Amino acid sequence: MGPSFVIEKLEFQRGDVWLARFIRGLVTFLVGHSGAGKSTALEALLYPLGLTTATIMPEVGTCRQIRLTFRVGGTRWQATRSGSNPRARVSVRNLDEDVEHSLPVRSAKAGEVTAGAFIQDLLGLPRAARGATRLDLDDYYNTVLALRQHTIASAFLGGGKDEERVLVLEAILGLWDTDLAGLEKNAAETTSRFNKAKADLTAFKKLRDKGGLSDPDRVRSDYEQKQREHAAAASTWQKAAAALNGAIGEHGRLIALHKAADTDRKKAAKRASAAHERLQGATAEHARAEGALGELLTPPSEDCTRCGRPLPEREPGLCRQCGQACQDTVDQRERNIAAARAKVERLRLKLRRLEEALAAALSAAESSEDAAAAALTERDAYDQHRLQPARAVAQQAEKSAHGLSRDVARLKQWLESSDFITTQQQVIDAAKADMETAKDARDAALTAHEVRRKEIVARWTELFLARLQQINPDVETAYIDPTDFTTRVKERGHPDKTFTESSVAGSPRVVINVALLLALRDLGRTDAAVRVPPLMIIDSPLADLGAVDQATGLRLVDTLIDVAGDPSSDGYACQVIAAINDPLPHPYPGVREIPVDTDSRFFDHAPRSA
């Protein structure tokens, strides 16, 4: 049996307060109705050890940290993990030597030891592997350490993949060892080399029979011809690649020219727009000047500006309206008219210059527009007629060169010997001899292994039947298959049934799962090679048992208590932590009950930690 594994207490931190549940004694029952939180407590029990498949219930997630104190082989340990962050690191402390290890839940780099792997090594559980299946602590937990409520009455030993379950039980029973695994791997590798050598010879003969190859001289001739073809194809590829690079460069130049022409087009259009705006302003100013001149050229009014009556004639030099002397009236009006005419003429000349400037700007804009369009057309035409064909030619040349390179490499391999068939047959014969030697070594080891396998499974079957009859006296026979460890159980008056053929109501399946794990621990007490940990976590063995009578249920509880009283090789009995719906019918020595209900929640109402 593996080293003793005894849980002492589970602590959890809420806010700044640490609460604790003590697991005193070797048998502890969580007692409460369905939905009271028993499964949540059991799922959290080994969560601090770095498990990745433990369910994180809300009650666990609200804890800042969860800490498990336990003993392995007499040494006290403490594992602490965050409840709110499942991926946080795990602190594993050796309390006897005050040594702490900070370990990740999942390894982020090669060679990094995870918390689960550390605990797995601590419990002496092998890191067994076969093909793509590699065991970790979760695989052992879900197969031989715990039976969960959602699978205990429906799935065989946790319901994981068959290859994982078989490998776990082989590792626990001491039926998996590195020497045998190495022999199996060597046999598989030598078989693979033998098959490849035969396949190469078969491919050569098929090509020869089709007329493609007749003899080594033909192979050499084909090889030399392929070399020449490959050299020519490589030269063509290089020329095509050079032409493509030149075309890419010219295409880039045309792109740059189009960008420059487009920039000039935008600038010319902007200048034409500005010239048009200036011309519009000058036109308006010229129109205003002509209006003012027209007003000055209009003859002065002959009527009074106040009453509108005709003005009387006055003597020269007198104002016709007021009669005052105003000898320069005519001269001032002429001067105003002359100034207005000069302004109109100046603005007319300015307007003509702006019209000419606008015409020049529009002509420049049109020219730049034509230049940009021509550059775009030239760029696109070059891309379509020169660049894309050059790229296609280069790609085809590269493809041809690579294909001929593969042909040359294959013919070179066949040409390594003057007589490929003779030489390859020698390779096949040597590979066959290696394969047969490896298979003989593997088969010899397997023969001894199968003897050991049948012997240990036979002893396990005897103990399995005894535990079944202890729980259900109607069981007559029981059988464990030595290949995949599945079971057949026969009750009085009924034919024997596999696990899957048992009643879906639940009770036979629960009894089979529990009895098989109990018998495994019984086997571990008599065989040092069986490395099963002396700890069992059973979630609700009395729940969902269907039509099971009360007596069978009590016998199941009695059996769990019985296995905890049988010490292991290092002096510690198997610790059992289980969940049941109803309180025990009477007190049992050394058995502790922890009530879990609405008034005594496992997490909310736990006592403060000392």
Buried (B, 14 or more C-beta within 10 A) or exposed (E): BBBBBBBBBBBBBBEEEBBBBBBEBBBBBBBBEEEBBBBBBBBBBBBBBBBBBBBBBEBBEBBBBBBBBBBBBEBBBBBBBBBEEBEBBBBBBBBEEEEEBEBBBEEEEEEEEBBBBBBBEBBBBBEBBBEEBEBBBBBBBBBBBBBBBEBBBBBBBBBBEEEBBBBBBBBBBBBBBEEBEEBBBBBBEBBEBBEEBBEBBEEBBEBBEEEEBEEBEEBBBBBEEBBEBBEEBBEBBBEBBEBBEEBEEBBEEBBEBBEEBBEBBBEBBEBBEEBBEBBEEBEEEBEEBBEBBEEBEEEEEEEBEEEEEEBEEBEEEBEBBEEEEBEEBEEEEEEBBEEBBEBBEEBEEBBEEBBEBBEEBBEBBBEBBEBBBEBBEBBEEBBEEBBEEBBEBBBEBBEBBBEBBEBBEBBEEBBEBEEBBEBBBEBBEEBBEBBBEBBEBBEEBBEEBBEBBEEBBEBBBBBBBBBBBBBBEEBBEBBBEBEEBBBBBBBEEEEBBBBEEBEEBBBBBBBBBBBBBBBBBBBBBEBEBBBBBBBBBBBBBBBBBEEBEEEBBBBBBEBBBBBBEEBBBEEBBBBBBBBBBEEBEEEBEEBBBBBBBEEBBBBEBBEEBE
